[in-house]
């Protein structure tokens, strides 16, 4: 009987110890805060450089197109047209007082219009062959339009070759593009003219990073906070403890940040994730 009486307190002690142990273990397990605030980001001012990267291929003596810089009657430089080669800066044609010059050492293959014909601004007026190497690429038509409008630079990295080579983007003819490229997406052909001293071999694959836009000191947000990618988007604005989904006008993006043209002010706080994703 005494053994039974001794067993009872022991059992109770063990039960109490187990209960205490369980409570202590439970107390040690961290529990997530039920009301922890969501992550946020703030609209800030920064500079954004928009860059797209496209594949290409090295070619020798690539052809490129020169465009008129104004509208009017065209006056070709007959000595340049007839010459076996022209130097960088040689005048090729003049339209309404605006001269079009060879950007690199090259040779005039053909002219597009007869002498004195009326042409419009950005119309292709002559096709030339470069004396060095270039990289052929196909790009969205809107980027090709930019190249026709203003000189555009890019950076080339050659597979199994040199990287970070600056080059000059120029329009080219559709028959100069890679016939193996059978993409169905609408594209326009461009050639990036490499420096004459570039050490490359025709046929090597390459990648071209094209700077399509530059914005300095503009309002911006991380792209992860914005729903939408072209022209307009939406963000979740935090104001006075309340959440409000607002529309914003978008500008250029570098893939990590996007320009906020309208809809927010510097210092505004928004959720770090796009509306509907949190």
C-alpha positions as CSV (number, residue, x, y, z in Angstrom):
1,X,0.0,0.0,0.0
2,X,2.8,2.3,0.9
3,X,4.4,1.6,-2.5
4,X,1.1,2.8,-4.2
5,X,1.0,5.9,-2.1
6,X,4.6,6.7,-3.1
7,X,3.8,6.1,-6.7
8,X,1.0,8.6,-6.8
9,X,3.1,11.6,-5.8
10,X,5.7,10.5,-8.3
11,X,3.2,10.3,-11.1
12,X,1.8,13.7,-10.2
13,X,5.3,15.1,-10.2
14,X,6.1,13.6,-13.6
15,X,2.8,14.9,-15.0
16,X,3.6,18.3,-13.6
17,X,7.1,18.3,-15.0
18,X,5.8,17.2,-18.4
19,X,3.1,19.9,-18.3
20,X,5.7,22.6,-17.4
21,X,8.1,21.3,-20.0
22,X,5.4,21.5,-22.6
23,X,4.4,25.0,-21.6
24,X,8.1,26.1,-21.5
25,X,8.7,24.6,-25.0
26,X,5.6,26.3,-26.4
27,X,6.7,29.6,-24.9
28,X,10.1,29.2,-26.6
29,X,8.6,28.7,-30.1
30,X,8.4,32.1,-31.9
31,X,5.0,32.9,-33.3
32,X,4.6,35.3,-36.2
33,X,3.3,38.7,-35.3
34,X,-0.3,38.8,-36.4
35,X,-0.2,42.5,-37.2
36,X,3.2,43.0,-38.6
37,X,3.3,45.8,-41.2
38,X,3.7,44.8,-44.9
39,X,7.0,45.8,-46.6
40,X,6.9,49.2,-48.3
41,X,9.0,51.3,-50.6
42,X,9.2,55.0,-51.1
43,X,9.1,57.0,-54.3
44,X,12.6,58.4,-54.8
45,X,14.6,60.4,-57.3
46,X,17.2,58.6,-59.4
47,X,18.6,58.3,-62.9
48,X,17.5,55.5,-65.1
49,X,19.2,54.2,-68.3
50,X,17.0,51.9,-70.4
51,X,19.0,49.1,-72.0
52,X,17.8,46.2,-74.1
53,X,20.1,43.2,-75.0
54,X,19.6,41.4,-78.3
55,X,21.7,38.6,-79.9
56,X,23.6,39.2,-83.1
57,X,26.3,37.9,-85.4
58,X,29.6,39.3,-86.6
59,X,29.8,40.0,-90.3
60,X,32.5,41.5,-92.5
61,X,32.0,44.6,-94.7
62,X,28.4,45.1,-93.5
63,X,26.1,47.4,-95.5
64,X,24.3,50.2,-93.8
65,X,21.8,52.9,-94.8
66,X,22.1,56.7,-94.6
67,X,18.9,58.7,-94.1
68,X,18.0,62.2,-95.1
69,X,18.1,64.8,-92.2
70,X,15.4,67.0,-93.7
71,X,12.7,67.1,-96.3
72,X,13.3,68.7,-99.8
73,X,15.3,68.2,-103.0
74,X,18.3,66.0,-102.7
75,X,21.8,67.0,-103.9
76,X,24.2,64.1,-104.0
77,X,27.9,64.6,-103.7
78,X,28.9,63.2,-107.1
79,X,32.6,62.8,-106.2
80,X,31.7,60.6,-103.2
81,X,29.2,58.5,-105.2
82,X,31.8,57.8,-107.9
83,X,34.7,57.2,-105.6
84,X,36.0,53.7,-104.8
85,X,35.8,54.6,-101.1
86,X,35.0,57.5,-98.8
87,X,36.6,58.6,-95.5
88,X,34.7,59.2,-92.3
89,X,33.0,62.6,-92.5
90,X,32.7,62.7,-96.3
91,X,29.6,64.4,-97.6
92,X,27.2,62.0,-99.3
93,X,24.2,64.3,-99.9
94,X,22.5,67.5,-98.9
95,X,18.8,68.1,-98.4
96,X,17.4,71.5,-97.5
97,X,20.8,72.6,-96.3
98,X,21.2,69.6,-94.0
99,X,24.2,67.4,-94.9
100,X,24.4,63.7,-94.6
101,X,27.9,62.4,-94.1
102,X,29.6,59.0,-93.9
103,X,30.0,58.0,-90.2
104,X,32.8,55.6,-91.0
105,X,35.3,54.8,-93.8
106,X,33.1,53.1,-96.4
107,X,32.1,52.7,-100.0
108,X,28.9,54.0,-101.6
109,X,27.0,51.0,-103.1
110,X,24.0,52.7,-104.5
111,X,21.8,55.8,-104.1
112,X,18.1,55.5,-103.5
113,X,16.8,58.6,-105.5
114,X,17.8,60.4,-108.7
115,X,19.5,63.7,-108.4
116,X,17.1,66.5,-107.5
117,X,14.3,64.2,-106.3
118,X,12.1,65.3,-103.4
119,X,12.6,63.2,-100.3
120,X,11.2,63.3,-96.8
121,X,13.2,63.5,-93.5
122,X,14.5,60.1,-92.4
123,X,14.0,58.6,-95.9
124,X,16.9,56.2,-96.8
125,X,19.0,58.0,-99.4
126,X,22.1,55.8,-99.9
127,X,23.5,52.3,-99.1
128,X,27.1,52.0,-98.1
129,X,29.5,49.2,-97.3
130,X,31.7,49.5,-94.2
131,X,35.4,48.9,-94.4
132,X,35.5,46.9,-91.2
133,X,33.3,44.5,-89.2
134,X,29.9,44.9,-87.7
135,X,27.3,42.9,-85.8
136,X,23.9,42.3,-87.4
137,X,20.8,42.4,-85.2
138,X,17.0,42.5,-85.5
139,X,15.2,44.9,-83.1
140,X,11.7,46.1,-82.5
141,X,10.6,48.6,-85.1
142,X,10.2,51.5,-82.6
143,X,13.9,51.2,-81.7
144,X,14.9,51.2,-85.4
145,X,12.9,54.5,-85.7
146,X,15.0,56.0,-82.9
147,X,18.2,55.0,-84.7
148,X,17.0,56.7,-87.9
149,X,16.2,59.9,-85.9
150,X,19.4,60.3,-83.8
151,X,22.8,58.7,-83.6
152,X,22.6,55.7,-81.2
153,X,25.5,53.9,-79.5
154,X,25.6,50.4,-78.1
155,X,28.0,48.0,-76.5
156,X,29.0,44.6,-78.0
157,X,30.2,41.5,-76.3
158,X,31.5,38.8,-78.6
159,X,31.1,35.2,-77.6
160,X,34.6,33.7,-77.1
161,X,36.0,37.1,-77.9
162,X,36.4,40.7,-76.6
163,X,33.6,42.3,-74.5
164,X,32.5,45.9,-73.9
165,X,33.2,47.2,-77.4
166,X,31.5,50.5,-78.2
167,X,29.8,50.5,-81.6
168,X,27.6,52.8,-83.8
169,X,24.1,51.5,-84.6
170,X,23.0,52.1,-88.2
171,X,19.9,51.0,-90.2
172,X,20.6,48.3,-92.8
173,X,18.7,46.5,-95.5
174,X,16.4,43.5,-94.9
175,X,18.5,41.3,-97.2
176,X,21.5,41.9,-95.0
177,X,20.1,40.1,-92.0
178,X,20.8,36.5,-90.9
179,X,18.6,34.2,-93.0
180,X,18.6,31.7,-90.1
181,X,16.5,34.1,-88.0
182,X,13.0,32.9,-88.6
183,X,11.2,34.8,-85.8
184,X,7.6,35.7,-86.4
185,X,7.8,38.9,-84.3
186,X,7.9,42.1,-86.3
187,X,11.5,43.4,-86.3
188,X,13.7,45.8,-88.2
189,X,17.4,45.1,-89.1
190,X,20.2,47.1,-87.7
191,X,24.0,46.8,-87.9
192,X,26.4,47.9,-85.1
193,X,29.6,49.1,-86.8
194,X,32.7,48.0,-84.8
195,X,35.9,50.0,-84.5
196,X,38.3,49.2,-87.4
197,X,40.8,47.8,-84.9
198,X,38.4,45.4,-83.3
199,X,39.8,41.8,-83.2
200,X,36.9,39.7,-84.3
201,X,36.0,36.9,-86.8
202,X,33.0,36.9,-89.1
203,X,30.4,34.4,-88.0
204,X,31.0,34.7,-84.2
205,X,27.8,35.1,-82.1
206,X,27.5,38.3,-80.1
207,X,25.2,40.2,-77.7
208,X,24.5,43.9,-78.1
209,X,23.3,46.1,-75.2
210,X,21.5,49.1,-76.7
211,X,20.9,52.2,-74.6
212,X,17.4,53.2,-75.7
213,X,16.8,56.1,-73.3
214,X,18.3,58.0,-70.4
215,X,16.4,59.9,-67.7
216,X,18.2,61.8,-65.0
217,X,16.7,62.9,-61.6
218,X,13.3,61.4,-62.2
219,X,10.8,59.9,-59.7
220,X,11.1,56.1,-59.7
221,X,9.9,52.9,-58.0
222,X,11.1,49.3,-58.0
223,X,9.3,47.5,-60.8
224,X,8.2,44.9,-58.3
225,X,5.9,47.5,-56.7
226,X,4.1,48.3,-60.0
227,X,1.5,46.4,-61.9
228,X,1.9,47.2,-65.6
229,X,4.9,47.8,-67.8
230,X,4.0,50.1,-70.7
231,X,2.7,53.7,-70.3
232,X,0.3,53.1,-67.3
233,X,0.4,51.0,-64.2
234,X,-1.1,50.7,-60.7
235,X,0.4,50.8,-57.2
236,X,-0.9,50.5,-53.7
237,X,-0.5,53.9,-52.0
238,X,-0.4,54.1,-48.2
239,X,-1.9,57.3,-46.9
240,X,-3.1,58.0,-43.3
241,X,-3.0,54.3,-42.4
242,X,-5.3,53.4,-45.4
243,X,-4.5,51.6,-48.6
244,X,-5.5,52.9,-52.0
245,X,-4.8,51.5,-55.4
246,X,-3.9,54.4,-57.7
247,X,-3.0,54.7,-61.4
248,X,0.4,56.0,-62.4
249,X,2.0,57.0,-65.7
250,X,5.1,55.1,-66.4
251,X,8.3,56.1,-68.3
252,X,11.5,54.3,-69.0
253,X,12.7,51.2,-67.1
254,X,16.0,49.5,-66.7
255,X,14.5,46.3,-65.6
256,X,14.9,47.0,-61.9
257,X,13.4,50.5,-61.6
258,X,10.7,52.3,-63.5
259,X,10.2,56.0,-64.0
260,X,7.0,57.4,-62.5
261,X,5.9,60.3,-64.8
262,X,2.6,61.1,-63.0
263,X,0.4,59.9,-60.2
264,X,2.8,60.0,-57.3
265,X,5.1,62.5,-55.5
266,X,8.5,62.1,-54.1
267,X,8.3,60.5,-50.6
268,X,5.0,58.7,-51.2
269,X,5.0,55.3,-49.6
270,X,3.6,52.3,-51.5
271,X,3.5,48.6,-50.9
272,X,6.6,46.8,-52.0
273,X,4.6,44.3,-54.1
274,X,2.2,45.1,-57.0
275,X,-1.6,45.3,-56.4
276,X,-3.1,41.8,-56.3
277,X,0.1,40.1,-55.6
278,X,0.1,40.5,-51.8
